[in-house]
Amino acid sequence: MFRVESDALGSETVPSGAYYGIHAVRARDNFTVSGRPVNPRITRAIVMVKKAAAKVNGRQGNISEQVASGILSACDELLQGQMDQHFIVDAYQGGAGTSTNMNVNEVIANLAIEKLGGHKGDYRLVHPIDHVNLYQSTNDVYPTAMRIAMIPLLRSLSEEFASLQEALQEKEREYADVLRLGRTELMDALPIMAGQSFGAYAKAIARDRWRLYKAEERLREINLGGTAVGTGMNAPLAYIYAIAEELRELSGMGLCRSDFPMDGTQNMDVFVEVSGLLKAAAVNLLKISGDFRLLNSGPSGGIAEYILPPMQVGSSILPGKMNPVIAEMAGSVAMKVISNDTAVTLAAASGQLELNAFAPLIAESLLESLEILTEAVRLFHERCVRGLKVDTAHCLEHLERSGVMAAAAVTYLGYDAAAELAKSAAASDRPLKEILLEQGLMTKKQIDAILHPLQVTKPGIPGRSSDL
Protein backbone atom coordinates (compact mmCIF):
# COMPACT_ATOMS: atom_id res chain seq x y z
CA MET A 1 0.00 0.00 0.00
CA PHE A 2 1.23 3.45 -0.88
CA ARG A 3 0.26 7.08 -0.54
CA VAL A 4 1.14 9.79 -3.04
CA GLU A 5 3.04 12.93 -2.00
CA SER A 6 4.12 15.89 -4.11
CA ASP A 7 6.97 18.40 -4.17
CA ALA A 8 8.45 20.87 -6.66
CA LEU A 9 9.66 18.00 -8.84
CA GLY A 10 6.31 16.26 -9.07
CA SER A 11 4.72 13.30 -7.30
CA GLU A 12 6.16 10.18 -5.70
CA THR A 13 4.73 7.12 -3.98
CA VAL A 14 5.52 6.60 -0.31
CA PRO A 15 4.76 3.39 1.63
CA SER A 16 1.51 4.03 3.46
CA GLY A 17 2.95 2.88 6.78
CA ALA A 18 6.07 5.05 6.50
CA TYR A 19 6.50 8.06 8.75
CA TYR A 20 9.01 9.58 6.31
CA GLY A 21 7.79 11.39 3.21
CA ILE A 22 8.67 12.34 -0.34
CA HIS A 23 11.86 14.25 0.50
CA ALA A 24 13.33 11.24 2.31
CA VAL A 25 12.27 8.91 -0.50
CA ARG A 26 14.04 11.02 -3.11
CA ALA A 27 17.16 11.21 -0.93
CA ARG A 28 17.10 7.46 -0.33
CA ASP A 29 17.02 6.84 -4.07
CA ASN A 30 19.65 9.48 -4.85
CA PHE A 31 22.20 8.37 -2.27
CA THR A 32 22.46 4.58 -2.56
CA VAL A 33 26.05 4.75 -1.31
CA SER A 34 26.86 2.80 1.86
CA GLY A 35 23.56 1.25 2.90
CA ARG A 36 24.21 2.77 6.33
CA PRO A 37 21.82 5.42 7.62
CA VAL A 38 22.85 8.69 9.24
CA ASN A 39 24.33 8.27 12.71
CA PRO A 40 21.36 8.13 15.13
CA ARG A 41 23.06 10.69 17.36
CA ILE A 42 22.63 13.28 14.61
CA THR A 43 18.96 12.51 13.96
CA ARG A 44 18.15 12.59 17.67
CA ALA A 45 20.04 15.85 18.08
CA ILE A 46 17.96 17.33 15.24
CA VAL A 47 14.81 16.04 16.97
CA MET A 48 15.93 17.90 20.10
CA VAL A 49 16.30 21.09 18.05
CA LYS A 50 12.79 20.58 16.65
CA LYS A 51 11.43 20.09 20.16
CA ALA A 52 13.02 23.33 21.33
CA ALA A 53 11.64 25.17 18.30
CA ALA A 54 8.13 23.79 18.85
CA LYS A 55 8.19 24.89 22.49
CA VAL A 56 9.26 28.41 21.55
CA ASN A 57 6.89 28.69 18.60
CA GLY A 58 4.00 27.36 20.64
CA ARG A 59 4.73 29.69 23.52
CA GLN A 60 5.02 32.69 21.21
CA GLY A 61 1.84 31.83 19.29
CA ASN A 62 3.60 31.13 16.00
CA ILE A 63 1.87 27.72 15.80
CA SER A 64 -1.33 26.57 17.47
CA GLU A 65 -1.26 24.95 20.85
CA GLN A 66 -2.61 21.75 19.27
CA VAL A 67 0.14 21.58 16.63
CA ALA A 68 2.82 22.36 19.20
CA SER A 69 1.48 19.62 21.47
CA GLY A 70 1.53 17.08 18.65
CA ILE A 71 5.09 17.97 17.64
CA LEU A 72 6.35 17.84 21.22
CA SER A 73 4.74 14.47 21.83
CA ALA A 74 6.26 13.12 18.61
CA CYS A 75 9.71 14.45 19.54
CA ASP A 76 9.55 12.85 22.98
CA GLU A 77 8.81 9.47 21.40
CA LEU A 78 11.57 9.82 18.82
CA LEU A 79 14.13 10.79 21.44
CA GLN A 80 13.63 7.35 22.97
CA GLY A 81 15.09 5.83 19.79
CA GLN A 82 12.10 3.59 19.11
CA MET A 83 11.58 4.70 15.49
CA ASP A 84 15.09 4.99 14.11
CA GLN A 85 14.17 2.72 11.18
CA HIS A 86 12.21 5.61 9.64
CA PHE A 87 15.37 7.69 9.22
CA ILE A 88 16.34 6.22 5.86
CA VAL A 89 18.79 8.67 4.29
CA ASP A 90 22.29 7.32 3.64
CA ALA A 91 25.13 8.61 5.78
CA TYR A 92 26.95 9.86 2.66
CA GLN A 93 24.83 12.49 0.96
CA GLY A 94 24.94 15.82 -0.82
CA GLY A 95 23.07 18.92 0.23
CA ALA A 96 24.73 19.98 3.49
CA GLY A 97 22.36 17.80 5.53
CA THR A 98 19.09 18.98 3.97
CA SER A 99 18.00 15.41 3.30
CA THR A 100 18.53 14.44 6.92
CA ASN A 101 16.76 17.54 8.19
CA MET A 102 13.78 16.88 5.91
CA ASN A 103 13.66 13.21 6.87
CA VAL A 104 13.39 14.29 10.52
CA ASN A 105 10.80 16.97 9.69
CA GLU A 106 8.64 14.42 7.89
CA VAL A 107 8.84 11.75 10.57
CA ILE A 108 7.94 14.26 13.29
CA ALA A 109 5.07 15.68 11.23
CA ASN A 110 3.53 12.30 10.39
CA LEU A 111 3.88 11.02 13.93
CA ALA A 112 2.29 14.23 15.23
CA ILE A 113 -0.52 13.90 12.67
CA GLU A 114 -1.34 10.43 13.97
CA LYS A 115 -1.29 11.62 17.55
CA LEU A 116 -3.80 14.31 16.58
CA GLY A 117 -6.10 11.73 14.99
CA GLY A 118 -5.13 12.25 11.36
CA HIS A 119 -3.58 10.07 8.66
CA LYS A 120 0.05 10.07 7.55
CA GLY A 121 0.64 12.44 4.68
CA ASP A 122 -2.21 14.80 5.60
CA TYR A 123 0.07 17.77 6.09
CA ARG A 124 -2.85 20.13 6.54
CA LEU A 125 -2.76 19.11 10.21
CA VAL A 126 1.00 19.31 10.76
CA HIS A 127 3.31 20.40 7.94
CA PRO A 128 6.98 19.27 7.86
CA ILE A 129 8.22 22.73 6.84
CA ASP A 130 5.54 25.24 7.81
CA HIS A 131 5.21 23.84 11.34
CA VAL A 132 8.08 21.48 12.28
CA ASN A 133 10.77 23.50 10.48
CA LEU A 134 9.27 26.92 11.22
CA TYR A 135 11.91 29.71 11.39
CA GLN A 136 14.68 27.20 10.76
CA SER A 137 16.98 26.19 7.95
CA THR A 138 19.07 23.06 7.54
CA ASN A 139 22.00 25.45 7.64
CA ASP A 140 21.45 26.44 11.26
CA VAL A 141 19.82 23.21 12.42
CA TYR A 142 22.47 20.79 11.19
CA PRO A 143 25.61 22.53 12.59
CA THR A 144 23.79 22.94 15.90
CA ALA A 145 22.82 19.27 15.95
CA MET A 146 26.42 18.28 15.23
CA ARG A 147 27.51 20.04 18.41
CA ILE A 148 24.73 18.53 20.50
CA ALA A 149 25.62 15.05 19.24
CA MET A 150 29.34 15.42 19.91
CA ILE A 151 29.49 17.05 23.34
CA PRO A 152 28.30 14.00 25.35
CA LEU A 153 30.75 11.78 23.47
CA LEU A 154 33.62 14.15 24.23
CA ARG A 155 32.73 13.95 27.91
CA SER A 156 32.65 10.16 27.83
CA LEU A 157 35.93 9.95 25.94
CA SER A 158 37.63 12.28 28.42
CA GLU A 159 36.44 10.04 31.25
CA GLU A 160 37.80 6.93 29.54
CA PHE A 161 41.17 8.59 29.09
CA ALA A 162 41.09 9.45 32.79
CA SER A 163 40.58 5.75 33.58
CA LEU A 164 43.43 4.80 31.25
CA GLN A 165 45.66 7.37 32.93
CA GLU A 166 44.85 5.89 36.34
CA ALA A 167 45.58 2.36 35.12
CA LEU A 168 48.98 3.44 33.80
CA GLN A 169 49.76 5.25 37.05
CA GLU A 170 48.93 2.06 38.96
CA LYS A 171 51.53 0.24 36.86
CA GLU A 172 53.96 3.08 37.50
CA ARG A 173 53.64 2.49 41.23
CA GLU A 174 53.59 -1.31 40.95
CA TYR A 175 56.86 -1.47 39.01
CA ALA A 176 58.59 1.56 40.48
CA ASP A 177 61.55 -0.56 41.67
CA VAL A 178 61.94 -2.84 38.65
CA LEU A 179 65.00 -2.09 36.55
CA ARG A 180 64.78 -2.77 32.82
CA LEU A 181 66.71 -2.02 29.69
CA GLY A 182 65.83 1.25 27.99
CA ARG A 183 65.94 1.27 24.21
CA THR A 184 66.38 4.00 21.61
CA GLU A 185 65.98 3.29 17.88
CA LEU A 186 65.26 -0.31 18.97
CA MET A 187 68.81 -0.64 20.29
CA ASP A 188 69.99 -1.04 23.87
CA ALA A 189 70.23 2.29 25.69
CA LEU A 190 70.38 3.50 29.30
CA PRO A 191 68.64 1.56 32.03
CA ILE A 192 65.28 2.76 33.31
CA MET A 193 62.77 1.71 35.90
CA ALA A 194 59.81 -0.11 34.37
CA GLY A 195 57.58 2.18 36.38
CA GLN A 196 59.13 5.22 34.73
CA SER A 197 58.01 4.07 31.29
CA PHE A 198 54.43 3.71 32.53
CA GLY A 199 54.71 7.16 34.07
CA ALA A 200 55.70 8.61 30.70
CA TYR A 201 52.69 6.98 29.08
CA ALA A 202 50.45 8.36 31.82
CA LYS A 203 51.74 11.90 31.21
CA ALA A 204 50.87 11.69 27.52
CA ILE A 205 47.39 10.36 28.28
CA ALA A 206 46.88 13.10 30.88
CA ARG A 207 47.46 15.69 28.17
CA ASP A 208 44.89 13.98 25.96
CA ARG A 209 42.42 13.87 28.81
CA TRP A 210 42.74 17.59 29.48
CA ARG A 211 42.67 18.61 25.83
CA LEU A 212 39.51 16.61 25.19
CA TYR A 213 37.86 17.98 28.33
CA LYS A 214 38.55 21.54 27.21
CA ALA A 215 37.47 20.85 23.61
CA GLU A 216 33.82 20.96 24.66
CA GLU A 217 34.12 24.72 25.02
CA ARG A 218 34.70 25.01 21.26
CA LEU A 219 31.39 23.30 20.52
CA ARG A 220 29.07 25.27 22.79
CA GLU A 221 28.49 28.21 20.45
CA ILE A 222 25.54 27.54 18.12
CA ASN A 223 24.26 29.36 15.04
CA LEU A 224 20.61 28.36 15.54
CA GLY A 225 18.42 31.32 14.56
CA GLY A 226 20.75 32.32 11.75
CA THR A 227 18.56 30.50 9.18
CA ALA A 228 20.02 30.00 5.68
CA VAL A 229 23.20 32.11 5.60
CA GLY A 230 23.51 33.35 9.16
CA THR A 231 21.68 36.64 8.76
CA GLY A 232 18.53 35.38 10.52
CA MET A 233 16.23 36.36 7.68
CA ASN A 234 12.64 35.04 8.07
CA ALA A 235 13.07 34.37 11.78
CA PRO A 236 11.55 36.84 14.32
CA LEU A 237 13.94 38.35 16.85
CA ALA A 238 11.84 37.02 19.72
CA TYR A 239 12.32 33.49 18.38
CA ILE A 240 16.05 33.98 17.71
CA TYR A 241 16.78 35.06 21.26
CA ALA A 242 14.54 32.44 22.85
CA ILE A 243 15.59 29.37 20.88
CA ALA A 244 19.17 29.17 22.20
CA GLU A 245 17.93 29.51 25.79
CA GLU A 246 15.33 26.80 25.24
CA LEU A 247 17.82 24.42 23.68
CA ARG A 248 20.35 24.99 26.44
CA GLU A 249 17.75 24.09 29.07
CA LEU A 250 16.46 21.12 27.09
CA SER A 251 19.90 19.63 26.35
CA GLY A 252 21.48 20.32 29.71
CA MET A 253 24.56 21.60 27.88
CA GLY A 254 26.17 25.01 28.21
CA LEU A 255 25.11 26.12 24.75
CA CYS A 256 25.14 29.80 23.82
CA ARG A 257 23.92 31.80 20.82
CA SER A 258 26.67 32.92 18.48
CA ASP A 259 27.10 36.68 18.29
CA PHE A 260 27.86 36.20 14.57
CA PRO A 261 25.84 33.22 13.26
CA MET A 262 27.24 33.54 9.76
CA ASP A 263 30.54 32.25 11.12
CA GLY A 264 29.00 29.06 12.47
CA THR A 265 27.05 28.54 9.26
CA GLN A 266 29.96 28.61 6.83
CA ASN A 267 33.07 27.80 8.88
CA MET A 268 33.82 24.30 10.18
CA ASP A 269 37.25 24.90 11.70
CA VAL A 270 36.08 24.12 15.24
CA PHE A 271 35.36 20.56 14.10
CA VAL A 272 38.82 20.36 12.55
CA GLU A 273 40.25 21.46 15.90
CA VAL A 274 38.32 18.77 17.78
CA SER A 275 39.28 16.18 15.18
CA GLY A 276 42.92 17.21 15.52
CA LEU A 277 42.76 16.58 19.27
CA LEU A 278 41.27 13.17 18.61
CA LYS A 279 44.11 12.50 16.19
CA ALA A 280 46.68 13.50 18.82
CA ALA A 281 45.03 11.13 21.30
CA ALA A 282 44.98 8.38 18.68
CA VAL A 283 48.69 8.91 18.02
CA ASN A 284 49.46 8.36 21.70
CA LEU A 285 47.23 5.29 21.83
CA LEU A 286 48.93 3.87 18.74
CA LYS A 287 52.39 4.50 20.23
CA ILE A 288 51.56 2.92 23.60
CA SER A 289 49.78 -0.10 22.16
CA GLY A 290 52.67 -0.60 19.74
CA ASP A 291 55.20 -0.51 22.58
CA PHE A 292 53.17 -3.07 24.50
CA ARG A 293 53.11 -5.41 21.50
CA LEU A 294 56.86 -5.07 20.99
CA LEU A 295 57.78 -5.63 24.63
CA ASN A 296 55.35 -8.58 24.76
CA SER A 297 56.86 -10.19 21.63
CA GLY A 298 58.04 -13.78 21.85
CA PRO A 299 57.88 -15.30 24.32
CA SER A 300 60.92 -17.29 23.22
CA GLY A 301 61.96 -15.40 20.11
CA GLY A 302 61.21 -11.84 21.17
CA ILE A 303 61.71 -9.35 24.00
CA ALA A 304 59.06 -10.82 26.32
CA GLU A 305 59.55 -8.30 29.13
CA TYR A 306 55.83 -7.52 29.26
CA ILE A 307 53.21 -10.22 29.63
CA LEU A 308 49.87 -9.09 28.22
CA PRO A 309 46.69 -10.80 29.43
CA PRO A 310 45.77 -13.73 27.15
CA MET A 311 42.31 -12.92 25.79
CA GLN A 312 41.71 -15.58 23.14
CA VAL A 313 43.38 -18.36 21.16
CA GLY A 314 45.66 -16.73 18.62
CA SER A 315 46.04 -19.23 15.82
CA SER A 316 44.13 -21.91 13.98
CA ILE A 317 47.33 -23.81 13.22
CA LEU A 318 49.75 -23.01 16.07
CA PRO A 319 48.63 -24.62 19.35
CA GLY A 320 49.03 -22.41 22.40
CA LYS A 321 49.75 -19.21 20.47
CA MET A 322 48.30 -16.08 22.09
CA ASN A 323 48.29 -12.80 20.19
CA PRO A 324 48.11 -9.26 21.67
CA VAL A 325 44.65 -8.74 20.20
CA ILE A 326 43.50 -5.93 22.48
CA ALA A 327 46.61 -3.87 21.76
CA GLU A 328 46.15 -4.60 18.05
CA MET A 329 42.53 -3.50 18.21
CA ALA A 330 43.54 -0.26 19.93
CA GLY A 331 46.11 0.39 17.22
CA SER A 332 43.59 -0.30 14.47
CA VAL A 333 41.09 2.13 15.95
CA ALA A 334 43.80 4.74 16.32
CA MET A 335 44.65 4.39 12.62
CA LYS A 336 40.98 4.81 11.69
CA VAL A 337 40.68 7.96 13.80
CA ILE A 338 43.78 9.38 12.13
CA SER A 339 42.32 8.66 8.69
CA ASN A 340 38.97 10.20 9.70
CA ASP A 341 40.82 13.37 10.61
CA THR A 342 41.95 13.65 7.01
CA ALA A 343 38.33 13.43 5.85
CA VAL A 344 37.27 16.10 8.35
CA THR A 345 40.11 18.38 7.28
CA LEU A 346 39.36 18.08 3.57
CA ALA A 347 35.61 18.47 4.09
CA ALA A 348 36.01 21.59 6.22
CA ALA A 349 38.45 23.14 3.76
CA SER A 350 36.06 22.42 0.86
CA GLY A 351 33.27 24.66 2.13
CA GLN A 352 32.44 27.48 -0.27
CA LEU A 353 31.14 30.97 0.38
CA GLU A 354 28.22 31.00 2.85
CA LEU A 355 27.86 27.24 3.48
CA ASN A 356 29.80 24.01 3.78
CA ALA A 357 28.07 21.32 1.71
CA PHE A 358 30.17 18.58 3.29
CA ALA A 359 28.93 18.95 6.88
CA PRO A 360 27.41 15.43 6.82
CA LEU A 361 30.84 13.93 6.09
CA ILE A 362 32.34 15.92 8.97
CA ALA A 363 29.56 14.73 11.28
CA GLU A 364 29.84 11.07 10.30
CA SER A 365 33.64 11.03 10.51
CA LEU A 366 33.87 12.83 13.85
CA LEU A 367 31.05 10.88 15.49
CA GLU A 368 32.61 7.61 14.36
CA SER A 369 35.98 8.67 15.75
CA LEU A 370 34.46 9.66 19.07
CA GLU A 371 32.46 6.45 19.38
CA ILE A 372 35.14 3.95 18.43
CA LEU A 373 37.94 5.73 20.29
CA THR A 374 35.87 5.82 23.48
CA GLU A 375 35.20 2.10 23.32
CA ALA A 376 38.77 1.22 22.28
CA VAL A 377 40.28 3.15 25.19
CA ARG A 378 37.87 1.48 27.61
CA LEU A 379 38.75 -2.01 26.37
CA PHE A 380 42.46 -1.20 26.27
CA HIS A 381 42.67 -0.18 29.92
CA GLU A 382 40.24 -2.85 31.15
CA ARG A 383 41.49 -5.84 29.14
CA CYS A 384 45.13 -4.99 28.54
CA VAL A 385 46.71 -2.41 30.84
CA ARG A 386 45.17 -3.55 34.13
CA GLY A 387 46.19 -7.16 33.58
CA LEU A 388 49.66 -6.43 32.21
CA LYS A 389 52.60 -7.96 34.08
CA VAL A 390 56.29 -7.15 33.87
CA ASP A 391 58.66 -10.12 33.85
CA THR A 392 61.19 -8.71 36.31
CA ALA A 393 63.66 -11.61 35.98
CA HIS A 394 63.69 -11.34 32.20
CA CYS A 395 64.18 -7.57 32.43
CA LEU A 396 67.20 -8.02 34.68
CA GLU A 397 68.65 -10.72 32.44
CA HIS A 398 68.47 -8.48 29.38
CA LEU A 399 69.98 -5.58 31.28
CA GLU A 400 72.93 -7.54 32.65
CA ARG A 401 73.73 -9.07 29.28
CA SER A 402 73.60 -5.78 27.38
CA GLY A 403 76.65 -3.95 28.70
CA VAL A 404 74.77 -0.63 28.75
CA MET A 405 75.56 -0.16 32.42
CA ALA A 406 79.05 0.78 31.25
CA ALA A 407 77.61 4.23 30.60
CA ALA A 408 77.51 4.73 34.36
CA ALA A 409 81.30 4.42 34.47
CA VAL A 410 82.06 6.99 31.75
CA THR A 411 82.77 9.76 34.29
CA TYR A 412 85.25 7.53 36.13
CA LEU A 413 86.95 5.61 33.30
CA GLY A 414 86.47 7.82 30.25
CA TYR A 415 84.37 7.12 27.15
CA ASP A 416 86.86 4.87 25.31
CA ALA A 417 87.56 2.64 28.31
CA ALA A 418 83.84 2.38 29.08
CA ALA A 419 83.17 1.44 25.45
CA GLU A 420 85.75 -1.36 25.62
CA LEU A 421 84.16 -2.50 28.87
CA ALA A 422 80.73 -2.70 27.25
CA LYS A 423 82.21 -4.55 24.29
CA SER A 424 83.86 -7.11 26.58
CA ALA A 425 80.68 -7.66 28.55
CA ALA A 426 78.65 -8.22 25.38
CA ALA A 427 81.26 -10.56 23.86
CA SER A 428 81.67 -12.71 26.97
CA ASP A 429 77.97 -12.62 27.92
CA ARG A 430 79.01 -11.83 31.49
CA PRO A 431 77.72 -9.20 33.91
CA LEU A 432 79.57 -5.90 33.83
CA LYS A 433 80.28 -6.09 37.55
CA GLU A 434 82.41 -9.25 37.11
CA ILE A 435 84.61 -7.66 34.47
CA LEU A 436 85.10 -4.48 36.49
CA LEU A 437 86.29 -6.51 39.46
CA GLU A 438 88.36 -8.91 37.37
CA GLN A 439 90.22 -6.08 35.67
CA GLY A 440 90.67 -4.19 38.94
CA LEU A 441 88.99 -1.09 37.53
CA MET A 442 86.79 -0.56 40.60
CA THR A 443 86.23 -1.96 44.05
CA LYS A 444 83.06 -3.84 44.90
CA LYS A 445 81.94 -0.91 47.05
CA GLN A 446 82.43 1.50 44.16
CA ILE A 447 80.63 -0.79 41.76
CA ASP A 448 77.64 -1.22 44.09
CA ALA A 449 77.42 2.55 44.56
CA ILE A 450 77.77 3.47 40.89
CA LEU A 451 75.59 0.71 39.41
CA HIS A 452 72.83 0.91 41.99
CA PRO A 453 69.40 1.02 40.26
CA LEU A 454 68.45 4.29 41.93
CA GLN A 455 71.74 5.86 40.78
CA VAL A 456 71.45 4.93 37.11
CA THR A 457 67.81 6.00 36.70
CA LYS A 458 67.91 9.55 38.02
CA PRO A 459 69.58 12.87 37.09
CA GLY A 460 73.24 13.33 38.10
CA ILE A 461 76.48 11.35 38.11
CA PRO A 462 75.99 7.78 39.33
CA GLY A 463 77.75 7.12 42.62
CA ARG A 464 78.09 10.73 43.67
CA SER A 465 76.05 12.01 46.56
CA SER A 466 75.94 15.39 44.86
CA ASP A 467 77.01 16.67 41.46
CA LEU A 468 76.49 20.34 42.30
HELIX and SHEET records of a PDB file:
HELIX    1   1 ILE A   22  ASN A   30  1                                   9    
HELIX    2   2 PRO A   40  ARG A   59  1                                  20    
HELIX    3   3 GLU A   65  LEU A   78  1                                  14    
HELIX    4   4 ASP A   84  HIS A   86  5                                   3    
HELIX    5   5 THR A   98  LYS A  115  1                                  18    
HELIX    6   6 PRO A  128  VAL A  132  3                                   5    
HELIX    7   7 THR A  138  GLU A  174  1                                  37    
HELIX    8   8 ALA A  194  ALA A  215  1                                  22    
HELIX    9   9 GLU A  216  LEU A  219  5                                   4    
HELIX   10  10 LEU A  237  SER A  251  1                                  15    
HELIX   11  11 PRO A  261  GLN A  266  1                                   6    
HELIX   12  12 ASP A  269  ASN A  296  1                                  28    
HELIX   13  13 VAL A  325  ALA A  349  1                                  25    
HELIX   14  14 ALA A  359  PHE A  380  1                                  22    
HELIX   15  15 HIS A  381  VAL A  385  3                                   5    
HELIX   16  16 THR A  392  SER A  402  1                                  11    
HELIX   17  17 VAL A  404  ALA A  409  5                                   6    
HELIX   18  18 VAL A  410  LEU A  413  1                                   4    
HELIX   19  19 TYR A  415  SER A  428  1                                  14    
HELIX   20  20 LEU A  432  GLU A  438  1                                   7    
HELIX   21  21 LYS A  444  ILE A  450  1                                   7    
HELIX   22  22 PRO A  453  VAL A  456  1                                   4    
SHEET    1   A 2 PHE A   2  ASP A   7  0                                        
SHEET    2   A 2 GLY A  10  PRO A  15 -1                                        
SHEET    1   B 2 LEU A 179  THR A 184  0                                        
SHEET    2   B 2 MET A 187  MET A 193 -1                                        
SHEET    1   C 2 GLU A 221  ILE A 222  0                                        
SHEET    2   C 2 CYS A 256  ARG A 257  1                                        
SHEET    1   D 2 TYR A 306  ILE A 307  0                                        
SHEET    2   D 2 LYS A 389  VAL A 390 -1                                        
END                                                                             
